[in-house]
C-alpha cells in the first residue's frame, strides 16, 4: 500500500508527466484497489470463530477483486505495447502513442476487465447443493463451482476463456515483445549503438509529456 501510494503521489511532480510514469501510476493505483478489495474483510474475519459471508457478499467480493486483478494483467500488456512501439518505430512514436491513444488504452483495459469480471455474476446458478463451506480465505470461482447443484461445463468453459483472455494472451504478447527486443539488440554490432538503444529503452526516455 505504501509503495503504490508513493508512486501515485510522486506522479504529481510535473517533471514526471511522461508516458511511462503515466502507466506506472495507473498500475500502482490498480494495485491499491486490488489490495483493498478483499484484504480488510479477510483480516476482520480472522478474529471470528466461525466466519461467514452471504452469497451476495461472496459474489461482490469476487467481482471487486477480479476487476482490478484482470485490469492489471491487461494494463501490463498495454505498457509492453508502448515499449514495443518505441523500439520498433522510434521516429513515429510520439505520433502513434499520443495522449488520446494512451487514455483510450487505459479506459479500454478497464472496460474490458469489468465486462469479464461480471461474467461470474451472469453465470450464477439458481441454487446450491451440499455443504456451504468454502475452504478458501476469499471467494474463488473454483470454490463456488463445487457448490453448484447442476453440472458446470458452461461455467468451467467460461472460466477457461476468461483465463486465456486475461492471462495467457497478455503473457504471450509480453514474451513476443521481449523476444523482438532481443533480436533487435543482437543485430546491433556497435557497442555505442547498443548503449544508445538501451538509453532509448529506459522509462525516462520512452515517453512524452501527458
N, C-alpha and C positions, 0 to 999 in steps of 0.2 A: 504493500500500500504506500509506504513512504517513498520507495524508489519510483513507482509510477507517478505519484503525485508530484514528485520533484521534477520529473521530465515535463509534465504538463505545465507546471508553474514556470520553469525555465523557458518554455516556448513563448512566454510573454515578452522576452527580450527581443527587441527589434532586429538585432544582429542575427538572430536565428530564424528569421522568417524566410527560410529557403525550403524547397520542396521536400527534401529528405526529412527535415525536422517536423514538417507538417504531418508526414506519415507517421513518424515516431511518436509524436504527441497524441495522435489519434489511436495508435496501437496501445499506448500507455493508458489512455482513458478506457479502452475496452478491457484492459487488464484489471482496472479498478472496478468496473461494472461486473466482471466475472467473479472477482473475489467477494464482492459484497452481495452477490445474488443468492448465495447458499451458505457461506461460512458462518455468518452470525446466527442463523437458525440452527445449524448443526451444533455449534458451541453451546447454545442455550439448551438444546435437547440433551446434551451430555450430563446435565445436572439433574435429570429426571430419571426415576427408576424405571418407568415404563413410557418411553417416548412414543407419542402418537402423532399422526398427521392425517388430515382428511383427504379424500380423493381429489377434491378441487385444489386444495393447497399443494398436493403432490404434483399435479399437472402444472400448476402455476410455477412451482419451484423448478420443475424440469424444463419448462419453456424459457424461463428467465435465465437459466444457466446455459441452455443450449444456444440461445441467441448471441450473446457476446462471444462464446467459445467458437461458434461457427464463423462469426464475423472476423475474428482474429485469423482464422485459417485462410479465409478468402482475402483478407487485407494483406497478409504476408505475400500472397501471390501477386497482388497489385504492386507492392513495394518491389518485388523482384522484376516485374514488368517495367517499372520505372527505371531500374538499373539496366535492364536489358536494352531499352530504347537509348539510354545514354551511351552505352557501349557500341551498339550497332549503328546508330545514327547520331553521332555527337554534334554534327553541324546543324541538324534539323531538330535537335532535342527540345529546345525552347518553343518551337512551333508545334511539335506533336504533343508534348506534355505542358499545355498551358493551364492557367488557373481554372478555367471552366471544365476541362477534361479531368483534372485532379479532383475537383468537387464532385463531379458526376461519378467517378470511380468510387469515391468514398461513400456516397449515398447509394450507389448501386450494390456494393457489397453488403451494406446494412439492410437494404430492402430484400435482397436475395436470401440472406441469412434469416431474416424474420419470417419470410414465407416458408422456408424449410423448417424453422423451429416450431411453427404452429401445426405442422403436419401430424405430430402425435396426438394433438387435441382433436383434429378432424377424424383420425382413425380410432378414436376412443370407443371401446366396446360398450354394449348396453349393460352388461353385468359381469361380475367376477365370481369365481368359484374357489373352493378350497381355502387354504389358510389366507390370512390377511396380514401376514408378516413379511416385511422386506428386509432381507439381511444385508442392507447397504446403509452407508451413512446418509446418502441422499437418494432421491427418487431417480432411478435409472430406467431407461426403456426396457432393457433386458429383464430387470426385476419385475416390472409390471406385466411383461408378456407371460410370465409364469402364473399370473393370477387370472388370466383370461379364461372364460368358460369354453369358448369355441376354439377351433384351430386357428392359427395365426399366420398362414402363409403370406397373406397380403401385407400384414404389418411387418413381417420379417423382410419381405422383399422391399418394402418401403424404407425400412431402416438401412438395408444394404445400399439402396440407391442414394440415400442421404449421405452415407459414409463415403461413397465414391465421389460424390459431388463436392463435399466439404473437406475431405482428407486426401484421397488418392489423387484427384486431379490437380489440386494446388501443389502437392508434394512432387508429382511428376513434372509439373511446369518448373518448379524450383530446380530440380535436378538437371533438366534440359538447359535452363538458363545458365547455370554454373558450368555445365559442360561446354556450352558455347563460349563462355568467357575464357575457359582454359585453352580451348582451341585457338582463340584469337591471340592469347599470350604466347603460345608456342610458335605461332607464325611470326612473331616479332623477334628478330635476331639481335638487334641492338639493345645493349643494356640500358642506355639512356632513354631509348624509346619505351622500354618496358617500365622504367621508373615514371615516365610521363603518363603512361597508360594507367598505372596504379594510382597516380595522383589524381587523374580524372575519375577513377572509380571510387574514391573516398566520398563519404556522405557530404562533406562540406563543399565539394566541388561538383557534386552530382545533383544539381538542382538550381532553381531560380527563385527569386523572391515571390512570395504569395501572400 
